[in-house]
Amino acid sequence: MLDVDRVRADFPILGTKVNGRSLVYFDNSATAQKPVQVMDAVREAYMVHNSNIHRGVHHLSDVMSGLYEDARNKVAKFINAREEEVLFTAGTTQGINMLAACLAESEIGKGDVVLLSEMEHHSNIIPWQMACAKVGASIRVLPIKDDGSISIDGLSDILDEKVKLLAISQVSNVLGMVNPIKKITQACHENGTLVMVDGAQSVPHLKTDVKELDCDFLVFSGHKLHAETGIGVLFGKKDLLEELPPTQGGGGMVDKVTMTSSTYAEVPQRFESGTPNYVGAISLAAAIDYMMSLGMDDIIEHEKVLNGEMMRSLGRIEGVTVYGDGAERCPIYSFNIRGLHPYDIGQILDKMGIAVRTGNHCAQPLMARLGISGTVRASLSFYNTVEEISDFIDGLEKAVSILE
Amino acid sequence: MINLNIADIDRNITEEFSKASDWFELYEMIIASGKAIQGLADEDRTEENAVPGCQSNVWLKTGLEDGRMMITADSDASITRGILSLVLRVLDGQRPQDILDAELRFLDDIGLRTNLSPSRSDGLNSIIHRIKESARMMIET
């Protein structure tokens, strides 16, 4: 069982006072807080080891190169991938943009179709729109059911020989429900369709196993996983990565260069041109070490307790609508209370030191599907407590009383 | 109708709202003030009248009558609508040049600028900017 008090001591920011009250940080889907272990690793990287990686003959460069590759190895183990299948990126958004650009020069061509679910974040929509526009392909929409879930039968009906790729989140940043990725990849692969999974919201909360999911690509961000900002991961199956053309040239990604042509390095270096964010990679490794030291099983068990409490407590508020149903979910709750404006609720919660997010959550098509313009979103992490949920519910009741 | 000058209304609002004993009372007063204004009819809630940069929808309509600027505004969020009602109380019916020169000190004095979140503060700034731009255009034409 997670010793939450001990865990919270690792996150100094959780002790912040806001308007004289103890901070209740329920905005973890936007970014997660960092434990001292991650901050110490970053500090040590600059204090003791800093040097540009690879290409260096000297001691420090050698040490830092080793740490960078150790980080890759750690990420690979964390998601059950091979080392050479893990590319470091700046984050989920950059990972998707890079992949879309690569695929637009290879797998996706004129007349082809990219399938996107209706619940996607803008960052899993716009890069594909740009890629499709470039090559003359088009977007097709995988609709969701009224409860927010994906229908596997519906997916099979919509797939045809033109659909080259499905891009879908494992967990929507609005709905919090876990999509059945394994069944989805199975249906897609039977049709010869590649699957890219946006794991930005799922990797921090679930045990991620790319072999079991059998997805072709997976992207996620470090900062939502308690690491620094500006670091992320693009996983790709090795045989696929080897076929993809790099879209960004520069140092570190080449084999031989003349003034008119170049041959490229092997994967993953081929996709990591320029000086990579090696300190970011170290912070990600430290965050993974930290989560592993707590144990993913214990994290999941604690978040289950939080989920149960959130569902029960929100359900007690009169006139509340929680978007996204389903037994298997991450602690992400989007809701509205009768006709009250989410922004009003968020502002009043802020006065009580409670941090939530309001608005359309970069998912305007999903908002349109739900027939709303926005929601309040409370997103929790393993360091949150049942007591904080109680404070949050008190805050909501206070907000309702002021606004009505 | 005799118009009080901007500085006087500004001071009156500060005096009135400084009576709030805490944040919740202040918010209740602001929301109540928003409920008291007429707002905008649906046909005036247009793209053209919309103020960008706000997290809630804000619409603003201005016109000139007998050398005075008529301002109506609305928002779908209660707190925003309340703040709009206070801005209008000061500026609606004033001369464009006076509006351009207005400082709106009450926003700082009752703590609306410093204590509201930056996104809200940005929205507030775009509303005031929009009103002043409109006043400037009235002076120039």
Interface residues (C-beta under 8 A of the other chain):
Chain A: N19 L340 H341 Y343 D344 Q347 I348 D350 K351 T358 G359 S373 K398 I402 L403
Chain B: W23 F24 Y27 E28 I31 Q55 S56 N57 D76 A77 S78 I79 T80 L116 S117 R120
